[in-house]
Amino acid sequence: MEKYVCTLCGYVYDPAEGDPDNNVEPGTSFEDVPEDWVCPLCGAGKEDFELE
């Protein structure tokens, strides 16, 4: 699965790790992350992420 990076702060969403602190289980592709999910570092929306 592909990693996505926040264009505002550089946080990398890795599908293998997910974001358990925000209820995104490991193994969740970026496309399947809820639309209301935000970057855990800076609060940017999914629209501010791009393919790494």
mmCIF entry with sequence, helices, sheets and N, C-alpha, C, O atoms, coordinates in Angstrom:
data_MODEL
# 
_entry.id   MODEL 
# 
_entity.id                         1 
_entity.type                       polymer 
_entity.pdbx_number_of_molecules   1 
# 
_entity_poly.entity_id                      1 
_entity_poly.type                           'polypeptide(L)' 
_entity_poly.nstd_linkage                   no 
_entity_poly.nstd_monomer                   no 
_entity_poly.pdbx_seq_one_letter_code       MEKYVCTLCGYVYDPAEGDPDNNVEPGTSFEDVPEDWVCPLCGAGKEDFELE 
_entity_poly.pdbx_seq_one_letter_code_can   MEKYVCTLCGYVYDPAEGDPDNNVEPGTSFEDVPEDWVCPLCGAGKEDFELE 
_entity_poly.pdbx_strand_id                 A 
# 
loop_
_entity_poly_seq.entity_id 
_entity_poly_seq.num 
_entity_poly_seq.mon_id 
_entity_poly_seq.hetero 
1 1  MET n 
1 2  GLU n 
1 3  LYS n 
1 4  TYR n 
1 5  VAL n 
1 6  CYS n 
1 7  THR n 
1 8  LEU n 
1 9  CYS n 
1 10 GLY n 
1 11 TYR n 
1 12 VAL n 
1 13 TYR n 
1 14 ASP n 
1 15 PRO n 
1 16 ALA n 
1 17 GLU n 
1 18 GLY n 
1 19 ASP n 
1 20 PRO n 
1 21 ASP n 
1 22 ASN n 
1 23 ASN n 
1 24 VAL n 
1 25 GLU n 
1 26 PRO n 
1 27 GLY n 
1 28 THR n 
1 29 SER n 
1 30 PHE n 
1 31 GLU n 
1 32 ASP n 
1 33 VAL n 
1 34 PRO n 
1 35 GLU n 
1 36 ASP n 
1 37 TRP n 
1 38 VAL n 
1 39 CYS n 
1 40 PRO n 
1 41 LEU n 
1 42 CYS n 
1 43 GLY n 
1 44 ALA n 
1 45 GLY n 
1 46 LYS n 
1 47 GLU n 
1 48 ASP n 
1 49 PHE n 
1 50 GLU n 
1 51 LEU n 
1 52 GLU n 
# 
_struct_asym.id          A 
_struct_asym.entity_id   1 
# 
loop_
_struct_conf.conf_type_id 
_struct_conf.id 
_struct_conf.pdbx_PDB_helix_id 
_struct_conf.beg_label_comp_id 
_struct_conf.beg_label_asym_id 
_struct_conf.beg_label_seq_id 
_struct_conf.pdbx_beg_PDB_ins_code 
_struct_conf.end_label_comp_id 
_struct_conf.end_label_asym_id 
_struct_conf.end_label_seq_id 
_struct_conf.pdbx_end_PDB_ins_code 
_struct_conf.beg_auth_comp_id 
_struct_conf.beg_auth_asym_id 
_struct_conf.beg_auth_seq_id 
_struct_conf.end_auth_comp_id 
_struct_conf.end_auth_asym_id 
_struct_conf.end_auth_seq_id 
_struct_conf.pdbx_PDB_helix_class 
_struct_conf.details 
_struct_conf.pdbx_PDB_helix_length 
HELX_P HELX_P1 AA1 PRO A 20 ? ASN A 22 ? PRO A 20 ASN A 22 5 ? 3 
HELX_P HELX_P2 AA2 PHE A 30 ? ASP A 32 ? PHE A 30 ASP A 32 5 ? 3 
HELX_P HELX_P3 AA3 LYS A 46 ? ASP A 48 ? LYS A 46 ASP A 48 5 ? 3 
# 
_struct_conf_type.id          HELX_P 
_struct_conf_type.criteria    ? 
_struct_conf_type.reference   ? 
# 
_struct_sheet.id               AA1 
_struct_sheet.type             ? 
_struct_sheet.number_strands   3 
_struct_sheet.details          ? 
# 
loop_
_struct_sheet_order.sheet_id 
_struct_sheet_order.range_id_1 
_struct_sheet_order.range_id_2 
_struct_sheet_order.offset 
_struct_sheet_order.sense 
AA1 1 2 ? anti-parallel 
AA1 2 3 ? anti-parallel 
# 
loop_
_struct_sheet_range.sheet_id 
_struct_sheet_range.id 
_struct_sheet_range.beg_label_comp_id 
_struct_sheet_range.beg_label_asym_id 
_struct_sheet_range.beg_label_seq_id 
_struct_sheet_range.pdbx_beg_PDB_ins_code 
_struct_sheet_range.end_label_comp_id 
_struct_sheet_range.end_label_asym_id 
_struct_sheet_range.end_label_seq_id 
_struct_sheet_range.pdbx_end_PDB_ins_code 
_struct_sheet_range.beg_auth_comp_id 
_struct_sheet_range.beg_auth_asym_id 
_struct_sheet_range.beg_auth_seq_id 
_struct_sheet_range.end_auth_comp_id 
_struct_sheet_range.end_auth_asym_id 
_struct_sheet_range.end_auth_seq_id 
AA1 1 VAL A 12 ? TYR A 13 ? VAL A 12 TYR A 13 
AA1 2 TYR A 4  ? CYS A 6  ? TYR A 4  CYS A 6  
AA1 3 PHE A 49 ? LEU A 51 ? PHE A 49 LEU A 51 
# 
loop_
_atom_site.group_PDB 
_atom_site.id 
_atom_site.type_symbol 
_atom_site.label_atom_id 
_atom_site.label_alt_id 
_atom_site.label_comp_id 
_atom_site.label_asym_id 
_atom_site.label_entity_id 
_atom_site.label_seq_id 
_atom_site.pdbx_PDB_ins_code 
_atom_site.Cartn_x 
_atom_site.Cartn_y 
_atom_site.Cartn_z 
_atom_site.occupancy 
_atom_site.B_iso_or_equiv 
_atom_site.pdbx_formal_charge 
_atom_site.auth_seq_id 
_atom_site.auth_comp_id 
_atom_site.auth_asym_id 
_atom_site.auth_atom_id 
_atom_site.pdbx_PDB_model_num 
ATOM 1   N N  . MET A 1 1  ? 0.836   -1.191 0.000  1.00 0.00 ? 1  MET A N  1 
ATOM 2   C CA . MET A 1 1  ? 0.000   0.000  0.000  1.00 0.00 ? 1  MET A CA 1 
ATOM 3   C C  . MET A 1 1  ? 0.877   1.249  0.000  1.00 0.00 ? 1  MET A C  1 
ATOM 4   O O  . MET A 1 1  ? 2.002   1.249  0.500  1.00 0.00 ? 1  MET A O  1 
ATOM 5   N N  . GLU A 1 2  ? 0.325   2.302  -0.574 1.00 0.00 ? 2  GLU A N  1 
ATOM 6   C CA . GLU A 1 2  ? 1.102   3.522  -0.759 1.00 0.00 ? 2  GLU A CA 1 
ATOM 7   C C  . GLU A 1 2  ? 1.017   4.439  0.460  1.00 0.00 ? 2  GLU A C  1 
ATOM 8   O O  . GLU A 1 2  ? -0.008  4.514  1.137  1.00 0.00 ? 2  GLU A O  1 
ATOM 9   N N  . LYS A 1 3  ? 2.128   5.134  0.718  1.00 0.00 ? 3  LYS A N  1 
ATOM 10  C CA . LYS A 1 3  ? 2.196   6.099  1.809  1.00 0.00 ? 3  LYS A CA 1 
ATOM 11  C C  . LYS A 1 3  ? 1.822   7.480  1.272  1.00 0.00 ? 3  LYS A C  1 
ATOM 12  O O  . LYS A 1 3  ? 2.076   7.798  0.111  1.00 0.00 ? 3  LYS A O  1 
ATOM 13  N N  . TYR A 1 4  ? 1.221   8.284  2.128  1.00 0.00 ? 4  TYR A N  1 
ATOM 14  C CA . TYR A 1 4  ? 0.845   9.655  1.781  1.00 0.00 ? 4  TYR A CA 1 
ATOM 15  C C  . TYR A 1 4  ? 1.479   10.599 2.783  1.00 0.00 ? 4  TYR A C  1 
ATOM 16  O O  . TYR A 1 4  ? 1.586   10.285 3.968  1.00 0.00 ? 4  TYR A O  1 
ATOM 17  N N  . VAL A 1 5  ? 1.907   11.781 2.286  1.00 0.00 ? 5  VAL A N  1 
ATOM 18  C CA . VAL A 1 5  ? 2.583   12.751 3.142  1.00 0.00 ? 5  VAL A CA 1 
ATOM 19  C C  . VAL A 1 5  ? 1.761   14.036 3.215  1.00 0.00 ? 5  VAL A C  1 
ATOM 20  O O  . VAL A 1 5  ? 1.199   14.490 2.218  1.00 0.00 ? 5  VAL A O  1 
ATOM 21  N N  . CYS A 1 6  ? 1.703   14.612 4.420  1.00 0.00 ? 6  CYS A N  1 
ATOM 22  C CA . CYS A 1 6  ? 1.018   15.885 4.629  1.00 0.00 ? 6  CYS A CA 1 
ATOM 23  C C  . CYS A 1 6  ? 1.873   16.988 4.018  1.00 0.00 ? 6  CYS A C  1 
ATOM 24  O O  . CYS A 1 6  ? 3.049   17.131 4.355  1.00 0.00 ? 6  CYS A O  1 
ATOM 25  N N  . THR A 1 7  ? 1.274   17.769 3.117  1.00 0.00 ? 7  THR A N  1 
ATOM 26  C CA . THR A 1 7  ? 2.031   18.834 2.453  1.00 0.00 ? 7  THR A CA 1 
ATOM 27  C C  . THR A 1 7  ? 2.279   20.022 3.377  1.00 0.00 ? 7  THR A C  1 
ATOM 28  O O  . THR A 1 7  ? 3.081   20.899 3.055  1.00 0.00 ? 7  THR A O  1 
ATOM 29  N N  . LEU A 1 8  ? 1.602   20.058 4.513  1.00 0.00 ? 8  LEU A N  1 
ATOM 30  C CA . LEU A 1 8  ? 1.781   21.181 5.436  1.00 0.00 ? 8  LEU A CA 1 
ATOM 31  C C  . LEU A 1 8  ? 2.861   20.931 6.478  1.00 0.00 ? 8  LEU A C  1 
ATOM 32  O O  . LEU A 1 8  ? 3.629   21.838 6.801  1.00 0.00 ? 8  LEU A O  1 
ATOM 33  N N  . CYS A 1 9  ? 2.932   19.692 7.016  1.00 0.00 ? 9  CYS A N  1 
ATOM 34  C CA . CYS A 1 9  ? 3.894   19.457 8.103  1.00 0.00 ? 9  CYS A CA 1 
ATOM 35  C C  . CYS A 1 9  ? 4.856   18.303 7.847  1.00 0.00 ? 9  CYS A C  1 
ATOM 36  O O  . CYS A 1 9  ? 5.834   18.148 8.579  1.00 0.00 ? 9  CYS A O  1 
ATOM 37  N N  . GLY A 1 10 ? 4.599   17.487 6.819  1.00 0.00 ? 10 GLY A N  1 
ATOM 38  C CA . GLY A 1 10 ? 5.512   16.396 6.512  1.00 0.00 ? 10 GLY A CA 1 
ATOM 39  C C  . GLY A 1 10 ? 5.170   15.065 7.153  1.00 0.00 ? 10 GLY A C  1 
ATOM 40  O O  . GLY A 1 10 ? 5.891   14.089 6.948  1.00 0.00 ? 10 GLY A O  1 
ATOM 41  N N  . TYR A 1 11 ? 4.080   14.993 7.934  1.00 0.00 ? 11 TYR A N  1 
ATOM 42  C CA . TYR A 1 11 ? 3.655   13.724 8.532  1.00 0.00 ? 11 TYR A CA 1 
ATOM 43  C C  . TYR A 1 11 ? 3.383   12.713 7.421  1.00 0.00 ? 11 TYR A C  1 
ATOM 44  O O  . TYR A 1 11 ? 2.759   13.039 6.411  1.00 0.00 ? 11 TYR A O  1 
ATOM 45  N N  . VAL A 1 12 ? 3.856   11.485 7.618  1.00 0.00 ? 12 VAL A N  1 
ATOM 46  C CA . VAL A 1 12 ? 3.640   10.435 6.628  1.00 0.00 ? 12 VAL A CA 1 
ATOM 47  C C  . VAL A 1 12 ? 2.612   9.445  7.166  1.00 0.00 ? 12 VAL A C  1 
ATOM 48  O O  . VAL A 1 12 ? 2.793   8.849  8.228  1.00 0.00 ? 12 VAL A O  1 
ATOM 49  N N  . TYR A 1 13 ? 1.515   9.283  6.400  1.00 0.00 ? 13 TYR A N  1 
ATOM 50  C CA . TYR A 1 13 ? 0.532   8.259  6.742  1.00 0.00 ? 13 TYR A CA 1 
ATOM 51  C C  . TYR A 1 13 ? 1.000   6.962  6.106  1.00 0.00 ? 13 TYR A C  1 
ATOM 52  O O  . TYR A 1 13 ? 1.086   6.848  4.883  1.00 0.00 ? 13 TYR A O  1 
ATOM 53  N N  . ASP A 1 14 ? 1.301   5.985  6.955  1.00 0.00 ? 14 ASP A N  1 
ATOM 54  C CA . ASP A 1 14 ? 1.751   4.666  6.508  1.00 0.00 ? 14 ASP A CA 1 
ATOM 55  C C  . ASP A 1 14 ? 0.609   3.682  6.757  1.00 0.00 ? 14 ASP A C  1 
ATOM 56  O O  . ASP A 1 14 ? 0.267   3.419  7.910  1.00 0.00 ? 14 ASP A O  1 
ATOM 57  N N  . PRO A 1 15 ? 0.010   3.130  5.686  1.00 0.00 ? 15 PRO A N  1 
ATOM 58  C CA . PRO A 1 15 ? -1.112  2.202  5.867  1.00 0.00 ? 15 PRO A CA 1 
ATOM 59  C C  . PRO A 1 15 ? -0.776  1.004  6.743  1.00 0.00 ? 15 PRO A C  1 
ATOM 60  O O  . PRO A 1 15 ? -1.663  0.472  7.412  1.00 0.00 ? 15 PRO A O  1 
ATOM 61  N N  . ALA A 1 16 ? 0.469   0.567  6.757  1.00 0.00 ? 16 ALA A N  1 
ATOM 62  C CA . ALA A 1 16 ? 0.858   -0.575 7.583  1.00 0.00 ? 16 ALA A CA 1 
ATOM 63  C C  . ALA A 1 16 ? 0.706   -0.248 9.068  1.00 0.00 ? 16 ALA A C  1 
ATOM 64  O O  . ALA A 1 16 ? 0.458   -1.143 9.876  1.00 0.00 ? 16 ALA A O  1 
ATOM 65  N N  . GLU A 1 17 ? 0.853   1.033  9.434  1.00 0.00 ? 17 GLU A N  1 
ATOM 66  C CA . GLU A 1 17 ? 0.738   1.459  10.823 1.00 0.00 ? 17 GLU A CA 1 
ATOM 67  C C  . GLU A 1 17 ? -0.631  2.030  11.142 1.00 0.00 ? 17 GLU A C  1 
ATOM 68  O O  . GLU A 1 17 ? -1.085  1.949  12.283 1.00 0.00 ? 17 GLU A O  1 
ATOM 69  N N  . GLY A 1 18 ? -1.301  2.613  10.140 1.00 0.00 ? 18 GLY A N  1 
ATOM 70  C CA . GLY A 1 18 ? -2.577  3.282  10.383 1.00 0.00 ? 18 GLY A CA 1 
ATOM 71  C C  . GLY A 1 18 ? -2.387  4.460  11.320 1.00 0.00 ? 18 GLY A C  1 
ATOM 72  O O  . GLY A 1 18 ? -1.308  5.051  11.376 1.00 0.00 ? 18 GLY A O  1 
ATOM 73  N N  . ASP A 1 19 ? -3.428  4.799  12.050 1.00 0.00 ? 19 ASP A N  1 
ATOM 74  C CA . ASP A 1 19 ? -3.378  5.868  13.055 1.00 0.00 ? 19 ASP A CA 1 
ATOM 75  C C  . ASP A 1 19 ? -4.267  5.426  14.217 1.00 0.00 ? 19 ASP A C  1 
ATOM 76  O O  . ASP A 1 19 ? -5.348  5.976  14.426 1.00 0.00 ? 19 ASP A O  1 
ATOM 77  N N  . PRO A 1 20 ? -3.793  4.416  14.977 1.00 0.00 ? 20 PRO A N  1 
ATOM 78  C CA . PRO A 1 20 ? -4.613  3.841  16.051 1.00 0.00 ? 20 PRO A CA 1 
ATOM 79  C C  . PRO A 1 20 ? -5.120  4.852  17.073 1.00 0.00 ? 20 PRO A C  1 
ATOM 80  O O  . PRO A 1 20 ? -6.199  4.671  17.638 1.00 0.00 ? 20 PRO A O  1 
ATOM 81  N N  . ASP A 1 21 ? -4.356  5.913  17.318 1.00 0.00 ? 21 ASP A N  1 
ATOM 82  C CA . ASP A 1 21 ? -4.782  6.923  18.289 1.00 0.00 ? 21 ASP A CA 1 
ATOM 83  C C  . ASP A 1 21 ? -6.054  7.631  17.826 1.00 0.00 ? 21 ASP A C  1 
ATOM 84  O O  . ASP A 1 21 ? -6.785  8.202  18.636 1.00 0.00 ? 21 ASP A O  1 
ATOM 85  N N  . ASN A 1 22 ? -6.310  7.589  16.522 1.00 0.00 ? 22 ASN A N  1 
ATOM 86  C CA . ASN A 1 22 ? -7.486  8.249  15.948 1.00 0.00 ? 22 ASN A CA 1 
ATOM 87  C C  . ASN A 1 22 ? -8.417  7.250  15.263 1.00 0.00 ? 22 ASN A C  1 
ATOM 88  O O  . ASN A 1 22 ? -9.112  7.585  14.304 1.00 0.00 ? 22 ASN A O  1 
ATOM 89  N N  . ASN A 1 23 ? -8.417  6.031  15.767 1.00 0.00 ? 23 ASN A N  1 
ATOM 90  C CA . ASN A 1 23 ? -9.342  4.980  15.326 1.00 0.00 ? 23 ASN A CA 1 
ATOM 91  C C  . ASN A 1 23 ? -9.181  4.546  13.875 1.00 0.00 ? 23 ASN A C  1 
ATOM 92  O O  . ASN A 1 23 ? -10.153 4.145  13.235 1.00 0.00 ? 23 ASN A O  1 
ATOM 93  N N  . VAL A 1 24 ? -7.944  4.626  13.347 1.00 0.00 ? 24 VAL A N  1 
ATOM 94  C CA . VAL A 1 24 ? -7.665  4.092  12.011 1.00 0.00 ? 24 VAL A CA 1 
ATOM 95  C C  . VAL A 1 24 ? -6.753  2.879  12.212 1.00 0.00 ? 24 VAL A C  1 
ATOM 96  O O  . VAL A 1 24 ? -5.586  3.011  12.579 1.00 0.00 ? 24 VAL A O  1 
ATOM 97  N N  . GLU A 1 25 ? -7.312  1.710  11.964 1.00 0.00 ? 25 GLU A N  1 
ATOM 98  C CA . GLU A 1 25 ? -6.603  0.462  12.223 1.00 0.00 ? 25 GLU A CA 1 
ATOM 99  C C  . GLU A 1 25 ? -5.423  0.259  11.266 1.00 0.00 ? 25 GLU A C  1 
ATOM 100 O O  . GLU A 1 25 ? -5.483  0.694  10.116 1.00 0.00 ? 25 GLU A O  1 
ATOM 101 N N  . PRO A 1 26 ? -4.344  -0.400 11.732 1.00 0.00 ? 26 PRO A N  1 
ATOM 102 C CA . PRO A 1 26 ? -3.260  -0.780 10.828 1.00 0.00 ? 26 PRO A CA 1 
ATOM 103 C C  . PRO A 1 26 ? -3.826  -1.592 9.660  1.00 0.00 ? 26 PRO A C  1 
ATOM 104 O O  . PRO A 1 26 ? -4.736  -2.402 9.841  1.00 0.00 ? 26 PRO A O  1 
ATOM 105 N N  . GLY A 1 27 ? -3.286  -1.371 8.477  1.00 0.00 ? 27 GLY A N  1 
ATOM 106 C CA . GLY A 1 27 ? -3.759  -2.065 7.291  1.00 0.00 ? 27 GLY A CA 1 
ATOM 107 C C  . GLY A 1 27 ? -4.821  -1.286 6.520  1.00 0.00 ? 27 GLY A C  1 
ATOM 108 O O  . GLY A 1 27 ? -5.336  -1.771 5.513  1.00 0.00 ? 27 GLY A O  1 
ATOM 109 N N  . THR A 1 28 ? -5.153  -0.075 6.989  1.00 0.00 ? 28 THR A N  1 
ATOM 110 C CA . THR A 1 28 ? -6.169  0.748  6.320  1.00 0.00 ? 28 THR A CA 1 
ATOM 111 C C  . THR A 1 28 ? -5.508  1.603  5.247  1.00 0.00 ? 28 THR A C  1 
ATOM 112 O O  . THR A 1 28 ? -4.645  2.427  5.550  1.00 0.00 ? 28 THR A O  1 
ATOM 113 N N  . SER A 1 29 ? -5.914  1.406  3.984  1.00 0.00 ? 29 SER A N  1 
ATOM 114 C CA . SER A 1 29 ? -5.358  2.220  2.899  1.00 0.00 ? 29 SER A CA 1 
ATOM 115 C C  . SER A 1 29 ? -5.815  3.670  3.078  1.00 0.00 ? 29 SER A C  1 
ATOM 116 O O  . SER A 1 29 ? -6.838  3.932  3.711  1.00 0.00 ? 29 SER A O  1 
ATOM 117 N N  . PHE A 1 30 ? -5.054  4.598  2.520  1.00 0.00 ? 30 PHE A N  1 
ATOM 118 C CA . PHE A 1 30 ? -5.394  6.017  2.667  1.00 0.00 ? 30 PHE A CA 1 
ATOM 119 C C  . PHE A 1 30 ? -6.780  6.309  2.108  1.00 0.00 ? 30 PHE A C  1 
ATOM 120 O O  . PHE A 1 30 ? -7.516  7.129  2.657  1.00 0.00 ? 30 PHE A O  1 
ATOM 121 N N  . GLU A 1 31 ? -7.134  5.640  1.020  1.00 0.00 ? 31 GLU A N  1 
ATOM 122 C CA . GLU A 1 31 ? -8.444  5.839  0.404  1.00 0.00 ? 31 GLU A CA 1 
ATOM 123 C C  . GLU A 1 31 ? -9.577  5.440  1.349  1.00 0.00 ? 31 GLU A C  1 
ATOM 124 O O  . GLU A 1 31 ? -10.679 5.980  1.264  1.00 0.00 ? 31 GLU A O  1 
ATOM 125 N N  . ASP A 1 32 ? -9.302  4.490  2.250  1.00 0.00 ? 32 ASP A N  1 
ATOM 126 C CA . ASP A 1 32 ? -10.326 4.003  3.175  1.00 0.00 ? 32 ASP A CA 1 
ATOM 127 C C  . ASP A 1 32 ? -10.339 4.726  4.524  1.00 0.00 ? 32 ASP A C  1 
ATOM 128 O O  . ASP A 1 32 ? -11.168 4.426  5.384  1.00 0.00 ? 32 ASP A O  1 
ATOM 129 N N  . VAL A 1 33 ? -9.424  5.674  4.706  1.00 0.00 ? 33 VAL A N  1 
ATOM 130 C CA . VAL A 1 33 ? -9.425  6.486  5.925  1.00 0.00 ? 33 VAL A CA 1 
ATOM 131 C C  . VAL A 1 33 ? -10.663 7.384  5.870  1.00 0.00 ? 33 VAL A C  1 
ATOM 132 O O  . VAL A 1 33 ? -10.961 7.941  4.813  1.00 0.00 ? 33 VAL A O  1 
ATOM 133 N N  . PRO A 1 34 ? -11.393 7.540  6.986  1.00 0.00 ? 34 PRO A N  1 
ATOM 134 C CA . PRO A 1 34 ? -12.602 8.382  6.970  1.00 0.00 ? 34 PRO A CA 1 
ATOM 135 C C  . PRO A 1 34 ? -12.323 9.796  6.447  1.00 0.00 ? 34 PRO A C  1 
ATOM 136 O O  . PRO A 1 34 ? -11.253 10.359 6.679  1.00 0.00 ? 34 PRO A O  1 
ATOM 137 N N  . GLU A 1 35 ? -13.303 10.354 5.739  1.00 0.00 ? 35 GLU A N  1 
ATOM 138 C CA . GLU A 1 35 ? -13.138 11.686 5.146  1.00 0.00 ? 35 GLU A CA 1 
ATOM 139 C C  . GLU A 1 35 ? -12.931 12.771 6.196  1.00 0.00 ? 35 GLU A C  1 
ATOM 140 O O  . GLU A 1 35 ? -12.340 13.809 5.897  1.00 0.00 ? 35 GLU A O  1 
ATOM 141 N N  . ASP A 1 36 ? -13.411 12.552 7.429  1.00 0.00 ? 36 ASP A N  1 
ATOM 142 C CA . ASP A 1 36 ? -13.266 13.570 8.465  1.00 0.00 ? 36 ASP A CA 1 
ATOM 143 C C  . ASP A 1 36 ? -11.976 13.407 9.276  1.00 0.00 ? 36 ASP A C  1 
ATOM 144 O O  . ASP A 1 36 ? -11.740 14.147 10.231 1.00 0.00 ? 36 ASP A O  1 
ATOM 145 N N  . TRP A 1 37 ? -11.144 12.434 8.890  1.00 0.00 ? 37 TRP A N  1 
ATOM 146 C CA . TRP A 1 37 ? -9.844  12.242 9.556  1.00 0.00 ? 37 TRP A CA 1 
ATOM 147 C C  . TRP A 1 37 ? -8.949  13.440 9.247  1.00 0.00 ? 37 TRP A C  1 
ATOM 148 O O  . TRP A 1 37 ? -9.009  14.003 8.154  1.00 0.00 ? 37 TRP A O  1 
ATOM 149 N N  . VAL A 1 38 ? -8.125  13.823 10.212 1.00 0.00 ? 38 VAL A N  1 
ATOM 150 C CA . VAL A 1 38 ? -7.168  14.916 10.009 1.00 0.00 ? 38 VAL A CA 1 
ATOM 151 C C  . VAL A 1 38 ? -5.774  14.477 10.434 1.00 0.00 ? 38 VAL A C  1 
ATOM 152 O O  . VAL A 1 38 ? -5.615  13.533 11.209 1.00 0.00 ? 38 VAL A O  1 
ATOM 153 N N  . CYS A 1 39 ? -4.782  15.162 9.923  1.00 0.00 ? 39 CYS A N  1 
ATOM 154 C CA . CYS A 1 39 ? -3.387  14.891 10.263 1.00 0.00 ? 39 CYS A CA 1 
ATOM 155 C C  . CYS A 1 39 ? -3.225  14.967 11.779 1.00 0.00 ? 39 CYS A C  1 
ATOM 156 O O  . CYS A 1 39 ? -3.621  15.959 12.391 1.00 0.00 ? 39 CYS A O  1 
ATOM 157 N N  . PRO A 1 40 ? -2.647  13.928 12.392 1.00 0.00 ? 40 PRO A N  1 
ATOM 158 C CA . PRO A 1 40 ? -2.498  13.941 13.857 1.00 0.00 ? 40 PRO A CA 1 
ATOM 159 C C  . PRO A 1 40 ? -1.473  14.959 14.361 1.00 0.00 ? 40 PRO A C  1 
ATOM 160 O O  . PRO A 1 40 ? -1.426  15.240 15.559 1.00 0.00 ? 40 PRO A O  1 
ATOM 161 N N  . LEU A 1 41 ? -0.658  15.511 13.471 1.00 0.00 ? 41 LEU A N  1 
ATOM 162 C CA . LEU A 1 41 ? 0.335   16.497 13.905 1.00 0.00 ? 41 LEU A CA 1 
ATOM 163 C C  . LEU A 1 41 ? -0.155  17.934 13.758 1.00 0.00 ? 41 LEU A C  1 
ATOM 164 O O  . LEU A 1 41 ? 0.032   18.754 14.657 1.00 0.00 ? 41 LEU A O  1 
ATOM 165 N N  . CYS A 1 42 ? -0.788  18.237 12.611 1.00 0.00 ? 42 CYS A N  1 
ATOM 166 C CA . CYS A 1 42 ? -1.132  19.641 12.366 1.00 0.00 ? 42 CYS A CA 1 
ATOM 167 C C  . CYS A 1 42 ? -2.616  19.881 12.117 1.00 0.00 ? 42 CYS A C  1 
ATOM 168 O O  . CYS A 1 42 ? -3.038  21.034 12.022 1.00 0.00 ? 42 CYS A O  1 
ATOM 169 N N  . GLY A 1 43 ? -3.420  18.826 12.008 1.00 0.00 ? 43 GLY A N  1 
ATOM 170 C CA . GLY A 1 43 ? -4.849  19.001 11.828 1.00 0.00 ? 43 GLY A CA 1 
ATOM 171 C C  . GLY A 1 43 ? -5.299  19.225 10.390 1.00 0.00 ? 43 GLY A C  1 
ATOM 172 O O  . GLY A 1 43 ? -6.462  19.550 10.148 1.00 0.00 ? 43 GLY A O  1 
ATOM 173 N N  . ALA A 1 44 ? -4.387  19.052 9.430  1.00 0.00 ? 44 ALA A N  1 
ATOM 174 C CA . ALA A 1 44 ? -4.746  19.227 8.016  1.00 0.00 ? 44 ALA A CA 1 
ATOM 175 C C  . ALA A 1 44 ? -5.700  18.113 7.573  1.00 0.00 ? 44 ALA A C  1 
ATOM 176 O O  . ALA A 1 44 ? -5.635  16.994 8.082  1.00 0.00 ? 44 ALA A O  1 
ATOM 177 N N  . GLY A 1 45 ? -6.580  18.427 6.629  1.00 0.00 ? 45 GLY A N  1 
ATOM 178 C CA . GLY A 1 45 ? -7.516  17.444 6.103  1.00 0.00 ? 45 GLY A CA 1 
ATOM 179 C C  . GLY A 1 45 ? -6.868  16.533 5.074  1.00 0.00 ? 45 GLY A C  1 
ATOM 180 O O  . GLY A 1 45 ? -5.738  16.766 4.644  1.00 0.00 ? 45 GLY A O  1 
ATOM 181 N N  . LYS A 1 46 ? -7.597  15.494 4.684  1.00 0.00 ? 46 LYS A N  1 
ATOM 182 C CA . LYS A 1 46 ? -7.070  14.536 3.702  1.00 0.00 ? 46 LYS A CA 1 
ATOM 183 C C  . LYS A 1 46 ? -6.679  15.202 2.399  1.00 0.00 ? 46 LYS A C  1 
ATOM 184 O O  . LYS A 1 46 ? -5.785  14.724 1.701  1.00 0.00 ? 46 LYS A O  1 
ATOM 185 N N  . GLU A 1 47 ? -7.347  16.315 2.058  1.00 0.00 ? 47 GLU A N  1 
ATOM 186 C CA . GLU A 1 47 ? -7.048  17.014 0.808  1.00 0.00 ? 47 GLU A CA 1 
ATOM 187 C C  . GLU A 1 47 ? -5.650  17.625 0.796  1.00 0.00 ? 47 GLU A C  1 
ATOM 188 O O  . GLU A 1 47 ? -5.140  17.995 -0.261 1.00 0.00 ? 47 GLU A O  1 
ATOM 189 N N  . ASP A 1 48 ? -5.028  17.732 1.975  1.00 0.00 ? 48 ASP A N  1 
ATOM 190 C CA . ASP A 1 48 ? -3.684  18.292 2.067  1.00 0.00 ? 48 ASP A CA 1 
ATOM 191 C C  . ASP A 1 48 ? -2.592  17.224 2.040  1.00 0.00 ? 48 ASP A C  1 
ATOM 192 O O  . ASP A 1 48 ? -1.432  17.518 2.328  1.00 0.00 ? 48 ASP A O  1 
ATOM 193 N N  . PHE A 1 49 ? -2.954  15.993 1.698  1.00 0.00 ? 49 PHE A N  1 
ATOM 194 C CA . PHE A 1 49 ? -1.986  14.902 1.589  1.00 0.00 ? 49 PHE A CA 1 
ATOM 195 C C  . PHE A 1 49 ? -1.752  14.571 0.132  1.00 0.00 ? 49 PHE A C  1 
ATOM 196 O O  . PHE A 1 49 ? -2.650  14.693 -0.701 1.00 0.00 ? 49 PHE A O  1 
ATOM 197 N N  . GLU A 1 50 ? -0.523  14.149 -0.168 1.00 0.00 ? 50 GLU A N  1 
ATOM 198 C CA . GLU A 1 50 ? -0.221  13.691 -1.519 1.00 0.00 ? 50 GLU A CA 1 
ATOM 199 C C  . GLU A 1 50 ? 0.610   12.411 -1.442 1.00 0.00 ? 50 GLU A C  1 
ATOM 200 O O  . GLU A 1 50 ? 1.245   12.117 -0.429 1.00 0.00 ? 50 GLU A O  1 
ATOM 201 N N  . LEU A 1 51 ? 0.586   11.667 -2.535 1.00 0.00 ? 51 LEU A N  1 
ATOM 202 C CA . LEU A 1 51 ? 1.324   10.417 -2.615 1.00 0.00 ? 51 LEU A CA 1 
ATOM 203 C C  . LEU A 1 51 ? 2.796   10.678 -2.384 1.00 0.00 ? 51 LEU A C  1 
ATOM 204 O O  . LEU A 1 51 ? 3.373   11.587 -2.981 1.00 0.00 ? 51 LEU A O  1 
ATOM 205 N N  . GLU A 1 52 ? 3.407   9.880  -1.515 1.00 0.00 ? 52 GLU A N  1 
ATOM 206 C CA . GLU A 1 52 ? 4.833   10.067 -1.203 1.00 0.00 ? 52 GLU A CA 1 
ATOM 207 C C  . GLU A 1 52 ? 5.690   9.600  -2.346 1.00 0.00 ? 52 GLU A C  1 
ATOM 208 O O  . GLU A 1 52 ? 6.916   9.677  -2.271 1.00 0.00 ? 52 GLU A O  1 
# 
